[in-house]
Amino acid sequence: MANTSRKSAVAHSRNDEAVRRVLVGDDDQGIRDVLARLLEDEGYEIVTASSGAEALERLTRSEDERPHLALLDIRMPDLEGIAILQRMLEQGVDVPVILMTGYNTATLAIKAMQMGAADYLTSPSPTWTK
């Protein structure tokens, strides 16, 4: 899977057909809700997942059912974001992934980008959800 195709898909505007359904995968319901609300307000269709297994299941559906972009927490129950990215690569799933974490470490960011993540972000503050 070419990293350039991932990045070009992320770069499309919200009015472009390439990115319209976004998966928000995070075990923190507050963060899922805030991100979903923000993205819905911008016109995106949102799909959520509260665990790594649920996120992977949604990402490996048929092409017409899967999201066009995934925002995934690095640390989720049962399957972490890096592991999801690895399984997507193994299965040839070409969906741009932006990994999020509350842990701002360069090591995780470098590993995520080397594995083909489109980007790496520090998760929104838990105070956003209160």
Backbone as a chain_set.jsonl record, in Angstrom:
{"seq": "MANTSRKSAVAHSRNDEAVRRVLVGDDDQGIRDVLARLLEDEGYEIVTASSGAEALERLTRSEDERPHLALLDIRMPDLEGIAILQRMLEQGVDVPVILMTGYNTATLAIKAMQMGAADYLTSPSPTWTK", "coords": {"N": [[0.864, -1.168, 0.0], [0.711, 2.077, -0.939], [2.111, 4.881, 0.581], [1.753, 7.421, -0.44], [-0.761, 7.425, -1.684], [-2.426, 7.287, 0.512], [-1.902, 9.743, 1.787], [-2.707, 11.536, -0.213], [-5.429, 11.052, -0.317], [-6.257, 11.966, 2.16], [-5.825, 14.63, 1.818], [-7.888, 15.576, 0.215], [-10.735, 17.724, -0.14], [-13.669, 18.222, 1.989], [-15.85, 18.24, 0.341], [-15.215, 16.643, -1.715], [-15.578, 13.509, -3.325], [-13.874, 11.523, -2.397], [-13.353, 11.516, 0.382], [-15.694, 11.032, 2.602], [-16.928, 9.449, 4.484], [-16.097, 8.889, 7.742], [-14.273, 7.065, 10.089], [-14.27, 7.046, 13.534], [-12.337, 5.883, 15.937], [-12.062, 5.133, 19.183], [-11.597, 4.328, 22.588], [-12.576, 5.957, 24.517], [-15.553, 7.305, 25.208], [-16.365, 9.985, 25.384], [-14.43, 11.391, 23.867], [-14.858, 10.174, 21.381], [-17.492, 11.092, 20.924], [-17.167, 13.925, 20.855], [-15.391, 14.291, 18.66], [-16.922, 13.101, 16.644], [-19.159, 14.784, 16.592], [-17.975, 17.249, 15.848], [-16.979, 16.589, 13.274], [-19.32, 15.777, 11.949], [-20.663, 18.21, 11.9], [-19.199, 19.422, 9.941], [-20.053, 18.145, 7.742], [-19.41, 15.473, 7.281], [-20.009, 11.936, 7.118], [-20.286, 9.871, 9.876], [-18.81, 7.075, 11.433], [-18.479, 5.054, 14.243], [-16.243, 3.428, 16.576], [-15.631, 1.542, 19.457], [-13.654, -0.123, 20.26], [-10.584, -1.802, 19.374], [-10.974, -4.142, 17.852], [-13.555, -3.753, 16.85], [-13.123, -1.463, 15.282], [-11.306, -2.493, 13.366], [-12.96, -4.377, 12.141], [-14.854, -2.707, 10.888], [-13.182, -1.35, 9.132], [-12.369, -3.326, 7.377], [-14.495, -4.073, 5.876], [-16.508, -4.435, 2.849], [-15.508, -2.426, 0.014], [-17.435, -0.446, -0.614], [-18.744, -0.123, 1.774], [-16.919, 0.509, 3.732], [-15.138, 2.962, 5.747], [-13.759, 6.092, 4.498], [-11.699, 7.362, 5.601], [-9.818, 7.017, 8.57], [-9.746, 7.818, 11.984], [-7.896, 6.878, 14.553], [-7.411, 5.824, 17.877], [-4.323, 5.257, 19.433], [-4.081, 3.584, 21.664], [-6.225, 1.185, 22.476], [-8.741, -1.035, 23.809], [-8.161, -4.502, 23.426], [-7.07, -4.397, 20.766], [-4.598, -2.472, 19.538], [-4.08, 0.757, 17.912], [-1.781, 0.76, 16.222], [-1.521, -1.974, 15.72], [-3.888, -2.414, 14.356], [-3.403, -0.896, 12.056], [-1.246, -2.401, 11.044], [-2.543, -4.856, 10.461], [-4.323, -3.98, 8.526], [-2.523, -3.301, 6.492], [-1.496, -5.864, 5.941], [-3.783, -7.05, 4.894], [-4.247, -5.587, 2.668], [-5.841, -3.318, 2.765], [-6.668, -0.161, 1.83], [-7.028, 2.475, 3.301], [-6.769, 5.727, 4.424], [-5.145, 6.423, 7.478], [-5.235, 8.173, 10.479], [-3.502, 8.336, 13.308], [-4.148, 8.701, 16.768], [-3.173, 9.871, 19.985], [-2.972, 10.189, 23.534], [-0.547, 10.241, 24.532], [2.249, 11.873, 23.985], [4.654, 10.975, 22.245], [7.661, 10.762, 20.471], [8.652, 8.367, 19.479], [6.423, 6.654, 19.059], [5.092, 8.17, 17.119], [6.941, 8.186, 14.988], [7.08, 5.427, 14.422], [4.4, 4.95, 13.655], [4.173, 6.548, 11.338], [6.137, 5.374, 9.721], [4.934, 2.964, 9.252], [2.962, 3.638, 7.546], [0.901, 5.317, 8.306], [-1.216, 8.087, 7.709], [-1.055, 10.369, 9.177], [-0.301, 11.655, 12.469], [-1.582, 12.421, 15.54], [-1.919, 14.248, 18.618], [-4.26, 13.271, 20.976], [-7.477, 14.864, 21.601], [-7.903, 16.882, 24.516], [-9.023, 15.415, 27.585], [-10.62, 17.181, 28.961], [-12.188, 18.42, 27.101], [-14.402, 16.899, 26.841], [-16.023, 17.306, 28.964]], "CA": [[0.0, 0.0, 0.0], [1.566, 3.247, -1.082], [1.838, 5.959, 1.529], [1.32, 8.613, -1.17], [-2.206, 7.373, -1.903], [-3.042, 7.618, 1.793], [-1.792, 11.177, 2.031], [-3.511, 12.287, -1.168], [-6.833, 10.91, 0.063], [-6.488, 12.845, 3.302], [-5.763, 16.01, 1.37], [-9.119, 15.982, -0.467], [-11.664, 18.536, 0.649], [-14.84, 17.493, 2.439], [-16.816, 18.173, -0.745], [-14.726, 15.663, -2.66], [-16.143, 12.18, -3.118], [-12.89, 10.611, -1.836], [-13.439, 11.44, 1.839], [-16.996, 11.463, 3.095], [-17.277, 8.628, 5.638], [-14.934, 8.861, 8.629], [-14.342, 6.213, 11.272], [-13.639, 7.561, 14.747], [-12.114, 4.74, 16.814], [-11.46, 5.503, 20.462], [-12.319, 3.686, 23.681], [-13.147, 7.008, 25.356], [-16.796, 7.733, 24.569], [-16.385, 11.438, 25.299], [-13.622, 11.807, 22.719], [-15.608, 9.753, 20.182], [-18.639, 11.979, 20.745], [-16.708, 15.266, 20.462], [-14.88, 14.237, 17.294], [-18.055, 12.82, 15.754], [-19.963, 16.007, 16.484], [-17.213, 18.221, 15.052], [-16.912, 16.152, 11.883], [-20.682, 15.837, 11.396], [-20.936, 19.624, 11.633], [-18.502, 19.761, 8.705], [-20.695, 17.436, 6.645], [-18.949, 14.099, 7.113], [-20.759, 10.814, 7.681], [-19.421, 9.324, 10.925], [-18.942, 5.718, 11.935], [-17.63, 5.002, 15.429], [-15.836, 2.131, 17.126], [-15.156, 1.703, 20.835], [-12.552, -1.058, 20.514], [-9.763, -2.07, 18.209], [-11.602, -5.176, 17.03], [-14.679, -3.13, 16.15], [-12.545, -0.588, 14.258], [-10.777, -3.335, 12.297], [-14.1, -4.958, 11.421], [-15.422, -1.662, 10.025], [-12.202, -1.007, 8.106], [-12.168, -4.435, 6.444], [-15.737, -4.346, 5.143], [-16.383, -4.214, 1.404], [-15.102, -1.043, -0.267], [-18.551, 0.497, -0.594], [-19.219, 0.017, 3.154], [-15.866, 0.921, 4.662], [-14.873, 4.403, 5.808], [-12.78, 6.627, 3.564], [-10.633, 7.871, 6.452], [-9.952, 6.53, 9.946], [-9.058, 8.445, 13.107], [-7.802, 5.783, 15.513], [-6.598, 5.96, 19.077], [-3.222, 4.288, 19.489], [-4.316, 2.636, 22.758], [-7.618, 0.755, 22.631], [-8.846, -2.405, 24.314], [-8.07, -5.699, 22.595], [-6.256, -4.238, 19.568], [-4.141, -1.081, 19.497], [-4.094, 1.393, 16.604], [-0.643, 0.29, 15.412], [-1.851, -3.336, 15.295], [-4.934, -2.278, 13.33], [-2.699, -0.453, 10.858], [-0.489, -3.552, 10.543], [-3.486, -5.816, 9.855], [-4.817, -3.367, 7.29], [-1.456, -3.47, 5.51], [-1.454, -7.287, 5.588], [-4.978, -7.4, 4.126], [-4.327, -4.729, 1.495], [-6.883, -2.306, 2.943], [-6.059, 1.141, 1.552], [-7.799, 3.568, 3.905], [-5.856, 6.578, 5.18], [-5.306, 6.332, 8.932], [-4.6, 9.165, 11.333], [-3.437, 7.775, 14.651], [-4.225, 9.701, 17.843], [-2.802, 9.377, 21.296], [-2.791, 11.144, 24.619], [0.858, 10.133, 24.893], [2.985, 12.58, 22.946], [6.01, 10.445, 22.16], [8.224, 10.749, 19.122], [8.833, 6.982, 19.051], [5.162, 6.183, 18.486], [4.819, 8.937, 15.901], [7.836, 7.693, 13.945], [6.646, 4.078, 14.061], [3.126, 5.069, 12.94], [4.426, 7.097, 10.006], [6.883, 4.375, 8.959], [4.002, 1.897, 8.887], [2.04, 4.109, 6.527], [-0.148, 6.209, 8.794], [-1.25, 9.354, 6.982], [-0.647, 11.416, 10.111], [-0.245, 11.272, 13.877], [-2.029, 13.569, 16.326], [-2.168, 14.093, 20.042], [-5.716, 13.253, 21.185], [-8.059, 16.005, 22.3], [-7.836, 16.833, 25.963], [-10.226, 14.889, 28.223], [-11.453, 18.277, 29.444], [-13.117, 18.771, 26.015], [-15.597, 16.057, 26.915], [-16.772, 17.605, 30.2]], "C": [[0.905, 1.224, 0.0], [1.146, 4.345, -0.132], [1.341, 7.21, 0.811], [-0.175, 8.594, -1.421], [-2.95, 7.703, -0.616], [-3.029, 9.125, 2.006], [-2.648, 11.97, 1.051], [-4.985, 12.171, -0.83], [-7.175, 11.809, 1.231], [-6.566, 14.292, 2.852], [-7.033, 16.492, 0.67], [-10.019, 16.794, 0.45], [-12.882, 17.72, 1.02], [-15.903, 17.394, 1.367], [-16.416, 17.157, -1.794], [-15.323, 14.301, -2.312], [-15.186, 11.245, -2.369], [-13.009, 10.466, -0.32], [-14.799, 11.966, 2.269], [-17.433, 10.671, 4.323], [-16.016, 8.461, 6.484], [-15.21, 7.944, 9.813], [-13.601, 6.904, 12.405], [-13.544, 6.383, 15.711], [-11.36, 5.162, 18.062], [-12.267, 4.836, 21.566], [-12.937, 4.693, 24.64], [-14.383, 7.583, 24.649], [-16.867, 9.248, 24.412], [-15.607, 11.955, 24.101], [-14.309, 11.401, 21.421], [-16.739, 10.722, 19.892], [-18.224, 13.366, 20.257], [-16.225, 15.262, 19.015], [-16.004, 13.984, 16.293], [-18.89, 14.075, 15.53], [-19.261, 17.057, 15.613], [-17.205, 17.852, 13.568], [-18.285, 16.156, 11.215], [-21.058, 17.274, 11.057], [-20.269, 20.103, 10.344], [-19.039, 18.975, 7.509], [-20.235, 16.009, 6.407], [-19.951, 13.114, 7.696], [-19.818, 10.122, 8.665], [-19.818, 7.894, 11.272], [-18.026, 5.663, 13.15], [-17.314, 3.562, 15.816], [-15.243, 2.379, 18.505], [-14.027, 0.746, 21.191], [-11.772, -1.261, 19.221], [-10.384, -3.1, 17.284], [-12.764, -4.607, 16.223], [-14.176, -2.217, 15.024], [-12.034, -1.416, 13.08], [-11.9, -3.946, 11.475], [-14.688, -3.938, 10.455], [-14.477, -1.318, 8.867], [-12.014, -2.103, 7.065], [-13.462, -4.866, 5.761], [-15.498, -4.126, 3.656], [-16.121, -2.727, 1.149], [-16.244, -0.048, -0.201], [-19.12, 0.712, 0.803], [-18.175, 0.579, 4.107], [-15.699, 2.438, 4.658], [-13.798, 4.809, 4.807], [-11.565, 7.196, 4.29], [-10.882, 7.347, 7.861], [-9.119, 7.37, 10.898], [-9.053, 7.401, 14.214], [-6.914, 6.138, 16.689], [-5.514, 4.894, 19.033], [-3.528, 3.2, 20.513], [-5.808, 2.377, 22.918], [-7.629, -0.667, 23.17], [-8.755, -3.419, 23.176], [-7.211, -5.578, 21.341], [-5.877, -2.766, 19.445], [-4.106, -0.563, 18.061], [-2.982, 0.939, 15.684], [-0.927, -1.117, 14.889], [-2.938, -3.321, 14.223], [-4.286, -1.876, 12.011], [-1.928, -1.608, 10.231], [-1.412, -4.557, 9.855], [-4.084, -5.27, 8.56], [-3.782, -3.533, 6.174], [-1.401, -4.913, 5.019], [-2.614, -7.681, 4.686], [-5.165, -6.524, 2.89], [-5.437, -3.688, 1.566], [-6.242, -0.932, 2.822], [-6.989, 2.264, 2.001], [-6.798, 4.426, 4.668], [-6.179, 6.525, 6.675], [-4.543, 7.473, 9.591], [-4.654, 8.598, 12.74], [-3.403, 8.9, 15.682], [-3.765, 9.06, 19.14], [-2.724, 10.518, 22.295], [-1.346, 11.168, 25.073], [1.675, 10.729, 23.765], [4.426, 12.1, 22.919], [6.454, 10.372, 20.71], [8.353, 9.323, 18.601], [7.569, 6.432, 18.41], [4.851, 6.896, 17.178], [5.668, 8.424, 14.744], [7.394, 6.315, 13.477], [5.36, 4.13, 13.233], [3.354, 5.546, 11.51], [5.2, 6.096, 9.138], [5.975, 3.249, 8.484], [2.959, 2.358, 7.872], [0.9, 4.961, 7.028], [-0.062, 7.523, 8.036], [-0.793, 10.498, 7.871], [-0.743, 10.868, 11.529], [-0.586, 12.515, 14.688], [-2.08, 13.235, 17.805], [-3.673, 14.213, 20.247], [-6.2, 14.537, 21.844], [-7.975, 15.8, 23.801], [-9.116, 16.24, 26.538], [-11.151, 15.987, 28.747], [-12.432, 18.756, 28.377], [-14.453, 18.064, 26.203], [-16.443, 16.362, 28.139], [-17.674, 18.787, 30.015]], "O": [[1.769, 1.364, 0.865], [-0.03, 4.698, -0.051], [0.583, 7.987, 1.392], [-0.812, 9.647, -1.377], [-4.004, 8.338, -0.66], [-4.049, 9.711, 2.368], [-3.254, 12.972, 1.433], [-5.73, 13.128, -1.043], [-8.274, 12.36, 1.288], [-7.295, 15.09, 3.441], [-7.238, 17.699, 0.542], [-10.057, 16.576, 1.661], [-13.12, 16.655, 0.45], [-16.786, 16.542, 1.465], [-17.211, 16.841, -2.68], [-15.542, 13.989, -1.141], [-15.635, 10.271, -1.766], [-12.781, 9.376, 0.205], [-15.034, 13.173, 2.301], [-18.226, 11.167, 5.124], [-14.999, 7.958, 6.007], [-16.255, 8.041, 10.457], [-12.445, 7.3, 12.254], [-14.559, 5.934, 16.244], [-10.179, 5.502, 18.009], [-13.494, 4.785, 21.489], [-13.743, 4.318, 25.491], [-14.268, 8.259, 23.627], [-17.377, 9.741, 23.406], [-16.068, 12.855, 23.399], [-14.347, 12.178, 20.467], [-16.93, 11.132, 18.747], [-18.849, 13.921, 19.354], [-16.606, 16.131, 18.231], [-16.032, 14.584, 15.219], [-19.277, 14.381, 14.402], [-19.884, 17.673, 14.748], [-17.401, 18.712, 12.709], [-18.399, 16.503, 10.04], [-21.702, 17.524, 10.038], [-20.717, 21.071, 9.729], [-18.54, 19.12, 6.393], [-20.636, 15.393, 5.42], [-20.655, 13.427, 8.656], [-18.675, 9.82, 8.32], [-20.998, 7.56, 11.386], [-16.906, 6.171, 13.097], [-18.014, 2.622, 15.44], [-14.455, 3.305, 18.699], [-13.499, 0.796, 22.302], [-12.24, -0.936, 18.13], [-10.33, -2.951, 16.063], [-12.935, -4.94, 15.05], [-14.747, -2.207, 13.934], [-12.298, -1.08, 11.925], [-11.805, -4.025, 10.25], [-14.99, -4.279, 9.311], [-14.926, -1.029, 7.757], [-11.538, -1.822, 5.965], [-13.506, -5.924, 5.132], [-14.423, -3.685, 3.249], [-16.471, -1.878, 1.968], [-16.043, 1.088, 0.228], [-19.905, 1.639, 1.005], [-18.52, 1.073, 5.18], [-16.069, 3.113, 3.697], [-13.027, 3.975, 4.331], [-10.536, 7.477, 3.676], [-12.029, 7.245, 8.295], [-7.936, 7.609, 10.659], [-10.109, 7.075, 14.756], [-5.818, 6.676, 16.528], [-5.77, 3.756, 18.638], [-3.266, 2.023, 20.263], [-6.554, 3.218, 23.42], [-6.662, -1.412, 23.015], [-9.246, -3.167, 22.076], [-6.666, -6.585, 20.889], [-6.746, -1.912, 19.268], [-4.103, -1.346, 17.11], [-3.206, 0.751, 14.489], [-0.61, -1.423, 13.74], [-2.907, -4.124, 13.291], [-4.588, -2.453, 10.966], [-1.953, -1.776, 9.012], [-1.089, -5.053, 8.776], [-4.32, -6.02, 7.613], [-4.133, -3.867, 5.043], [-1.276, -5.158, 3.819], [-2.464, -8.539, 3.815], [-6.131, -6.697, 2.147], [-5.92, -3.228, 0.531], [-5.374, -0.576, 3.618], [-7.645, 2.913, 1.187], [-6.045, 3.899, 5.488], [-7.342, 6.577, 7.074], [-3.37, 7.709, 9.304], [-5.735, 8.403, 13.296], [-2.727, 9.912, 15.499], [-3.946, 7.862, 19.36], [-2.444, 11.663, 21.938], [-0.954, 12.0, 25.891], [1.776, 10.133, 22.692], [5.313, 12.732, 23.494], [5.691, 9.962, 19.835], [8.183, 9.089, 17.405], [7.625, 5.817, 17.345], [4.389, 6.266, 16.226], [5.162, 8.247, 13.636], [7.337, 6.055, 12.275], [5.243, 3.434, 12.225], [2.777, 4.993, 10.574], [4.936, 5.989, 7.94], [6.216, 2.65, 7.436], [2.161, 1.553, 7.392], [0.007, 5.304, 6.252], [1.03, 8.016, 7.754], [-0.218, 11.477, 7.394], [-1.212, 9.751, 11.748], [0.059, 13.552, 14.533], [-2.262, 12.08, 18.19], [-4.294, 15.151, 19.748], [-5.45, 15.211, 22.55], [-7.978, 14.669, 24.287], [-10.2, 16.53, 26.031], [-12.34, 15.746, 28.953], [-13.41, 19.43, 28.702], [-15.499, 18.559, 25.782], [-17.485, 15.736, 28.335], [-18.377, 19.179, 30.947]]}, "num_chains": 1, "name": "protein.A"}
